Amino acid sequence: PLGFAKMQSKDQSNLLKKTFVFSSMRHEIRQPEVKLYRDALEHAGIIANSGLDVVCVGGSGRFEGGDGIVYRRDVYIGVGGRTNLEGIMQVAPSILNQGGRLFVTIDHERDSGKLCEMGEMHLDTYWMPCGENGVVVCEDEASRRELLEVTFSSGSLKTKNIGWFIDHMEKTGMEIVPLTKEEQDHFAPNFLNLGNHEAILSLKENSLPKELGERGITIYSADLKQITKGYGGLHCMTAAIKRG
């Protein structure tokens, strides 16, 4: 993006291209947060007359902001304990009407509750774009995920299994910046990409400052050692509210 604005949050929303999504949180204790967040944005007048398509996920659909990421012209949304496929289907028509493709990465064991999702709850906890073609990824986690593509034609949504997420990255020419499972456990991928070849890392004691620096990305570090113990980092704590 040429420019964007952000406000502090924790997964209550996401801006996916020109689709502004208000989340439906999995855990009941967090569900009232979304209304507070929405009220604040409406009071500020940021969303009104913005040209954005606003979608409020509801019913039994679940969507949490950390599961949605735009890469190139496409949108990737994670399913692994917090966001479910029904929630994704509620936002899919708006996203697909803008062109590009919509992919869903699924960890079936975490989605079914067989594994605890806390450390890997969202897509942004193990996968994050960096630059035009690069992606920071914990391959141990990405290799667990199957990949679906959601398509929209004649008013009907369809899903197609296209294999494993890790294979898709190779086939589509993503340049992988690998992270160890230990680095992922400390939320190293959960950094804030500012665009224009700049990024703020949640932590500096990992391989990313060197790896991203060698790719021409200017790195800043917030060094949030204590905050990341609460299961998240800078990307979790911020949400795009405007791009241009």
N, C-alpha and C positions, 0 to 999 in steps of 0.2 A: 504494500500500500504506500501511497505517497504521504499519507499522514493519517493519524487516528487519535482518538481520545479514549481514556480508560477511567474506570472508577473502581474503588476497592470493593471486593465481593468475595464470595467463595462458592463458585459454581451455580449461582442462582440464575444465570443467563449465559447466552453465547450469541455472538454475531457471526453467522455463517454466510459469507458473501453478502447479499442484501436481505437475508432472512434473520430477523431478531427473534430469538427463541427464549421464552421464559420457561424455566425448568419446572419439572415436577419431581421433587426429591423423593428418594426411596424411603428414607426414615421419617416417620411421622413428626418427630421432634423438630425437624428442620423445615418442614413444609411451610410454616408461616413466614419464614424468611423471604420467600419469593414475593409475597404480597407487599411486604415492607420495601423490598428492592424496587418493585414495579411502581409503587406509590411515589417513591423518591424520584425515579426517572420521569414519571408523568408530571410531577410537580415542577421539575426543572425544565420541562418542555423540550427535552432532548429528542424523544422519540416522535412526538407529533410533527407532522409535515416534514419528516425526514426522508421520505421516499422508501423507507424500509417496510418489508412485509413482516408484520408481527404475528407470531404463532405462540399460543399458550398451550403447552402440553397438559392434558388433563385425563380424567377418568382413571383407568388402570394403566395408562401409558406412563412411562418413567423416562425422564431425560435429565441428566446433570451436565452442567456446562463444560466440565473438564473432559467430557467424552467427544467433543466435536472439534475438529481441526481442518482448516482449509489448506490444501497443498496444490500448488499450480492452479488449475481451474477446477479441481475436484474437491469433494468434501468426504472426509473420513469420520465415521462415528463409531465409538467403541461400545461393545456390550460385554460386561464382565462383572455384574453384581449390582450396579447402580442404574444404568440406562437399560431399557428393554426394547425389543423390536417393535412393540406396539407404539411406544413413544416416538421411535424413529419414523414410523409410518405416518405419524401425524405431521411431521415437519418435511417429509420427503417431497410432496408435490410442490411446495414453495421453492425448495432448493433446486429441484430438477427443472422447473420452469425457467430457470436462469441459465440453463446450459451447463455443460460439464457433467461429471458422473458422481454418483453417490455410492460409497463403499461402506460396508459394515464389518468391523473386525469382532469376532466372537470367541470368547473363552467359555466353552460350554460348561466346564466344571464350576467355574465361579458364577456363571449365570444361573445354574441350577442350585447353588448353595452348597455344593459338595466341598468347595474350598473357600476359606475366608478371603474376602476381596480387599481388605483394608489397604495393604501396601501397594496394590496394583489396581485400584478401584476404577481408574479412568485411563483413557487413551493417553492423556498428557503425562501420566506417571511413568511411561516406558517408551514413548515415541514422540519426537518433536522435530519439525522441519527446521533446517538451518541453511539459509541461502537459497539459490534458485533450484538446485538439484539435490542438496544434501539433506539427510535425516539423521538425527541422533537417535539411536535405538538400542535398547537392551535386547539382544537377539534371543536370550533365554526366554524372555516373556513374549516377544513377538512370534516366536516359533510355535507357541501354544495356540495361536489364534487362527481360526479359519476365516475366510473372506467371502462375504456375499456382495453382490451388486444389486442395488435397487433401481428399477426402471419404472417409468411412468408413461403410459401410452393409452390414448382414448379413454382417459379417466380411470384407468385401472393400474394399480401398483403390482409389480411382480418382483420376486427375488430369485436370484440365481447364484448357486455356489460356484465360485471360480477358483477354489483351491486354498492354499495356505498363504497367509499374509506375508510371511518371509520370502516365499517364492515370487509373489507379486512385486515386491520391492525390487528384486533382481531383474525381473522381466521388464519393468517399466523404467529401468535405468536410474533408480534412486542410488545416490552415493552414500553408503552407510558409514556413519561415525559410530563405532561400536562402544558400548558401555558394559561394564561387568555387572553381574547381579548385585554385588555389594554397592556399586555406585547407584544403581536403580533403587535399591532399598533406602538410600539416603536422598531420593528424589532429585538426583542430578538432572534428569531430562525435563524437570518441571521449571524451565527457565522462561524468561519473557523476551520474545523476539520483537525488537522495536522496528524492524524493517531497515532499509538503507544500510544493510550490513552492520547492524549494531544489535547487541543482546545484553541483557542483565541476567547473570547467573544467580540461582538461589544459594549456591555454595561454590567456593573456590578451590577446595581441597579435593579435586578429582582431575580427570584427564581432559576435561572440556576446555579450560583456558588455552592450553597448548594446541589442541586439535582444531578448535574453531579459529584461533588466532592464525594458524597456518592456512586457513581458508579465506583469509582476508576480512574476518569479522572482528570488529572492535568490541572488546569484552569489558563489561563492568561486573562487579560482584557485590551482592548485598550481604553475603555471608550469613545466612539465616539459620545458624546451627540449632537454635532453640525452636524456632518456628517450624522447621521441617520435622521435628519430632511429633508434631500434631498432624501428621499424614498429609503433607502437601508443601507447595512452594509458591514461587512468584506467579506462575501461570494460574494456579488455583485461586490466588488471592486477587487477581485482576480480571477484568472482563472488558473486551472492546465494546464501546458504545457508539463509535462512529469511525468510518473509514472513508478516505477520499483520495 
